[in-house]
Amino acid sequence: MEFLRPASLADALAAKAANPGAVPIAGGTDVMVELNFDHRRPDALLDLGRVPELHEHGTDGGRIRIGAAVPYARVISELGTQLPGLAMAARTVGSPQIRNRGSVGGNLGAASPAGDSHPALLAADAEVEIASVRGTRVVAAKDFYTGVKRNVLEPDELITGVLLAPATGPQQFSKIGTRNAMVIAVAAFGLALHPSEKRVGTGIGSAAPTPRRALAAEEFLAGELDWDSPRALTDSVKRHFGDLVAAAAAPIDDVRGSAAYRRHALGVMARRTLTWAWGEYCEGSAKCA
């Protein structure tokens, strides 16, 4: 197996163009497991650990740009206030060691339906920055996933970053697994309130072939929320929102859980995250008591 180790983004893109089958590796939290279990045996590995552009975050036109290799631990400590939903999701990833190595870019590259960052990215309307020697393009997260562990990347392309607007309202993330920590999600749900647009964002994980939004649930809830004079939500609104989220899923039965359980869990998580987020939004209003 050939090991390629570029020291700049330009060199990395050139190496990927010359070796389209090379598998990118940064934290290695997914790739090394696949290699160790002999599930993958590529001709070459493309080590991105020395590419500084991928390990930085900053602003881009009012949005936050997170380099593809910025580890979850830094998302939590350095961007948690601006991107609370993504930080919540990052806190559920593996162990401290994994959070110090794994990254959102790696999660996107693997494109597993159970990836923890996907629901938060979808709810926050994130965009994925993709580059090659041919140029750079930006793809909405909702259009990035094409199937189980498949995405829109061409053979010569690399994920270089993720773009998200700073949160303008409360965001929440919820995940269930077969134990309390260091576990692959049985189901996950992300919620973001966008008060300036009077809109709601959602993200479903580990309950369909790809991460997906619950569009009907978003539309229903946006019409029910009184953004200007917030008041407590009725149980019927919460329950219908949960039902619509569950209906948007397309889960399967597997060793971690049944399809019926996943649908039920999504409904519960949707109601709970809505209760938490809306309670935060209307905090201090007597009508929300």
C-alpha positions as CSV (number, residue, x, y, z in Angstrom):
1,M,0.0,0.0,0.0
2,E,1.4,3.4,-1.0
3,F,1.4,6.1,1.6
4,L,1.1,9.7,0.3
5,R,1.8,12.6,2.7
6,P,1.3,16.1,1.1
7,A,2.2,19.2,3.1
8,S,-0.3,21.6,1.4
9,L,-3.8,21.6,0.1
10,A,-2.5,22.1,-3.5
11,D,-0.2,19.0,-3.1
12,A,-3.1,17.0,-1.6
13,L,-5.4,17.8,-4.5
14,A,-2.7,17.0,-7.0
15,A,-2.0,13.7,-5.3
16,K,-5.7,12.9,-5.3
17,A,-6.0,13.7,-9.0
18,A,-3.0,11.5,-9.8
19,N,-4.3,8.7,-7.5
20,P,-8.1,8.8,-7.7
21,G,-8.3,5.5,-5.7
22,A,-6.3,6.8,-2.8
23,V,-8.3,6.9,0.5
24,P,-8.0,10.1,2.5
25,I,-7.1,9.7,6.1
26,A,-6.8,12.4,8.8
27,G,-7.9,11.2,12.2
28,G,-8.2,7.6,11.0
29,T,-11.1,6.8,13.4
30,D,-13.0,5.1,10.6
31,V,-10.3,4.2,8.0
32,M,-8.0,2.4,10.5
33,V,-10.9,0.3,11.8
34,E,-11.7,-0.8,8.2
35,L,-8.0,-1.6,7.5
36,N,-7.6,-3.5,10.8
37,F,-10.6,-5.7,10.0
38,D,-9.5,-6.1,6.4
39,H,-12.8,-4.5,5.2
40,R,-10.8,-2.2,2.9
41,R,-7.5,-2.6,1.2
42,P,-6.8,0.5,-1.0
43,D,-3.8,0.8,-3.2
44,A,-2.9,4.1,-1.5
45,L,-3.6,6.2,1.6
46,L,-3.6,10.0,1.4
47,D,-2.6,11.3,4.7
48,L,-4.0,14.8,5.3
49,G,-2.5,15.3,8.7
50,R,0.1,17.9,7.6
51,V,-2.3,20.0,5.4
52,P,-2.7,23.2,7.5
53,E,-5.7,24.5,5.6
54,L,-7.8,21.5,6.7
55,H,-7.1,22.0,10.4
56,E,-8.2,25.7,10.7
57,H,-11.6,27.3,11.2
58,G,-12.6,30.9,10.6
59,T,-15.3,33.0,8.9
60,D,-16.4,33.2,5.3
61,G,-19.0,35.8,4.3
62,G,-20.6,35.8,7.7
63,R,-20.6,32.0,8.0
64,I,-18.3,29.8,10.0
65,R,-16.0,27.7,7.9
66,I,-14.7,24.6,9.7
67,G,-11.8,22.8,8.0
68,A,-12.5,19.2,7.2
69,A,-9.9,17.9,9.7
70,V,-10.7,20.2,12.7
71,P,-11.3,17.6,15.4
72,Y,-14.6,17.4,17.4
73,A,-12.8,18.5,20.6
74,R,-12.1,21.8,19.0
75,V,-15.6,22.2,17.7
76,I,-16.8,21.8,21.2
77,S,-14.3,24.1,22.9
78,E,-13.9,26.8,20.3
79,L,-17.2,26.8,18.4
80,G,-19.7,25.5,21.0
81,T,-21.4,28.9,21.6
82,Q,-21.8,29.7,17.9
83,L,-22.8,26.2,16.8
84,P,-24.5,24.7,19.8
85,G,-26.2,21.9,17.9
86,L,-23.1,20.6,16.2
87,A,-21.2,20.9,19.5
88,M,-23.9,18.8,21.2
89,A,-23.5,16.1,18.6
90,A,-19.8,16.3,18.8
91,R,-19.9,15.6,22.6
92,T,-21.6,12.2,21.9
93,V,-18.9,11.0,19.5
94,G,-16.9,8.1,20.9
95,S,-14.4,8.8,23.7
96,P,-12.1,11.8,24.4
97,Q,-9.5,10.1,22.3
98,I,-11.8,9.8,19.3
99,R,-13.1,13.4,19.7
100,N,-9.5,14.6,19.6
101,R,-8.9,12.8,16.3
102,G,-12.2,12.4,14.5
103,S,-13.7,15.3,12.5
104,V,-16.8,16.5,10.7
105,G,-15.1,16.1,7.4
106,G,-14.3,12.5,8.2
107,N,-17.9,11.9,9.2
108,L,-19.1,13.3,5.9
109,G,-16.5,11.3,3.9
110,A,-17.7,8.1,5.5
111,A,-21.3,9.1,4.9
112,S,-22.6,6.5,7.3
113,P,-26.3,7.1,8.1
114,A,-25.4,6.7,11.8
115,G,-22.8,9.5,11.7
116,D,-23.4,11.8,14.7
117,S,-22.7,15.1,13.0
118,H,-25.2,14.6,10.1
119,P,-28.5,15.5,11.9
120,A,-27.0,18.7,13.3
121,L,-25.5,19.7,9.9
122,L,-28.9,19.2,8.2
123,A,-30.8,21.1,10.9
124,A,-28.4,24.0,10.6
125,D,-28.5,24.1,6.7
126,A,-24.8,23.4,6.5
127,E,-23.0,23.3,3.2
128,V,-20.0,21.1,2.3
129,E,-17.0,22.6,0.5
130,I,-15.4,20.2,-2.0
131,A,-12.2,20.8,-4.0
132,S,-10.1,19.3,-6.7
133,V,-7.5,20.5,-9.1
134,R,-10.5,21.5,-11.3
135,G,-11.8,24.0,-8.8
136,T,-14.0,24.3,-5.7
137,R,-17.7,23.7,-5.4
138,V,-20.2,23.9,-2.5
139,V,-23.0,21.4,-2.0
140,A,-25.8,21.7,0.5
141,A,-25.6,19.0,3.2
142,K,-29.1,17.8,2.2
143,D,-27.8,17.0,-1.3
144,F,-24.5,15.5,-0.2
145,Y,-25.6,12.0,0.7
146,T,-26.5,9.7,-2.2
147,G,-26.9,6.3,-0.5
148,V,-25.6,4.1,2.4
149,K,-22.0,5.3,2.9
150,R,-22.1,7.1,-0.5
151,N,-21.8,10.8,-1.3
152,V,-21.4,13.1,-4.3
153,L,-17.6,13.2,-4.3
154,E,-15.9,12.6,-7.6
155,P,-12.8,10.3,-7.6
156,D,-10.5,13.3,-7.7
157,E,-12.2,15.4,-5.0
158,L,-11.6,16.0,-1.4
159,I,-13.8,17.5,1.3
160,T,-12.1,20.7,2.4
161,G,-14.5,22.3,4.8
162,V,-18.0,22.8,6.1
163,L,-19.9,26.1,6.1
164,L,-22.6,27.0,8.7
165,A,-24.3,30.2,9.7
166,P,-23.9,31.0,13.4
167,A,-27.0,29.9,15.4
168,T,-29.7,32.6,15.6
169,G,-31.9,30.5,17.9
170,P,-31.8,27.5,20.1
171,Q,-30.5,24.2,18.7
172,Q,-30.7,20.7,20.1
173,F,-29.4,17.2,19.4
174,S,-30.6,13.8,20.8
175,K,-29.2,10.3,20.3
176,I,-30.0,6.9,21.6
177,G,-27.8,3.8,21.6
178,T,-27.5,0.4,23.2
179,R,-25.5,2.0,26.1
180,N,-24.9,5.5,27.4
181,A,-21.5,6.3,25.8
182,M,-19.1,5.2,23.1
183,V,-21.9,3.8,20.9
184,I,-23.1,3.9,17.4
185,A,-26.5,5.6,17.2
186,V,-29.6,3.5,17.0
187,A,-31.4,6.7,16.0
188,A,-30.5,10.4,16.3
189,F,-32.3,13.7,15.8
190,G,-31.2,17.3,15.4
191,L,-33.4,20.4,15.7
192,A,-32.6,24.1,15.0
193,L,-34.9,27.1,15.4
194,H,-34.3,29.9,12.9
195,P,-36.3,32.8,14.3
196,S,-35.1,35.4,11.8
197,E,-36.6,33.3,9.0
198,K,-39.4,32.0,11.2
199,R,-38.3,28.5,10.1
200,V,-37.4,25.2,11.7
201,G,-34.6,22.9,10.6
202,T,-34.5,19.1,11.4
203,G,-32.1,16.2,10.8
204,I,-32.7,12.5,11.1
205,G,-29.8,10.0,11.6
206,S,-29.5,6.3,11.6
207,A,-33.1,5.7,10.5
208,A,-32.9,5.8,6.7
209,P,-30.4,4.9,4.0
210,T,-29.0,8.4,4.2
211,P,-29.3,11.2,6.8
212,R,-32.4,13.3,5.9
213,R,-34.6,16.1,7.0
214,A,-38.2,15.8,8.1
215,L,-39.6,18.4,5.7
216,A,-43.3,18.0,6.5
217,A,-42.5,18.3,10.2
218,E,-40.5,21.5,9.6
219,E,-43.4,23.0,7.6
220,F,-46.0,22.1,10.2
221,L,-44.0,23.4,13.2
222,A,-43.1,26.7,11.5
223,G,-46.8,27.4,11.1
224,E,-47.6,26.6,14.7
225,L,-44.9,28.6,16.5
226,D,-45.7,32.2,17.5
227,W,-42.3,33.7,17.0
228,D,-43.2,37.2,18.1
229,S,-45.3,36.4,21.2
230,P,-44.0,33.0,22.2
231,R,-46.3,30.8,24.3
232,A,-46.2,27.3,25.6
233,L,-46.8,24.6,23.0
234,T,-49.8,22.2,23.4
235,D,-49.2,18.5,23.8
236,S,-51.1,17.9,20.5
237,V,-48.6,20.1,18.6
238,K,-45.6,18.3,20.1
239,R,-47.1,14.9,19.4
240,H,-48.0,15.7,15.8
241,F,-44.5,17.1,15.2
242,G,-43.1,13.9,16.6
243,D,-45.4,11.8,14.4
244,L,-44.3,13.7,11.3
245,V,-40.6,13.2,12.2
246,A,-41.2,9.5,12.7
247,A,-43.0,9.3,9.4
248,A,-40.1,10.9,7.5
249,A,-37.8,8.1,8.5
250,A,-37.3,4.8,6.6
251,P,-35.5,2.6,9.1
252,I,-34.6,-1.1,9.0
253,D,-34.3,-3.9,11.5
254,D,-30.7,-4.6,12.4
255,V,-28.6,-5.8,15.4
256,R,-28.9,-2.4,17.1
257,G,-32.7,-2.0,17.0
258,S,-35.9,-2.7,15.1
259,A,-37.5,-0.3,12.6
260,A,-40.5,0.1,14.8
261,Y,-38.3,1.1,17.8
262,R,-36.4,3.6,15.7
263,R,-39.6,5.3,14.6
264,H,-40.9,5.4,18.1
265,A,-37.6,6.8,19.4
266,L,-37.5,9.5,16.8
267,G,-41.0,10.6,17.8
268,V,-40.0,10.8,21.4
269,M,-36.7,12.6,20.6
270,A,-38.5,15.1,18.4
271,R,-41.0,16.0,21.1
272,R,-38.2,16.4,23.7
273,T,-35.8,18.4,21.6
274,L,-38.7,20.7,20.6
275,T,-39.7,21.2,24.3
276,W,-36.1,22.0,25.2
277,A,-35.5,24.4,22.3
278,W,-38.8,26.2,22.4
279,G,-38.4,26.6,26.2
280,E,-35.1,28.2,25.7
281,Y,-36.4,30.5,23.0
282,C,-39.3,31.8,25.1
283,E,-37.4,31.8,28.4
284,G,-38.6,34.6,30.6
285,S,-42.0,34.7,29.0
286,A,-44.8,34.1,31.5
287,K,-46.9,32.6,28.6
288,C,-44.4,29.8,28.2
289,A,-44.5,28.7,31.8
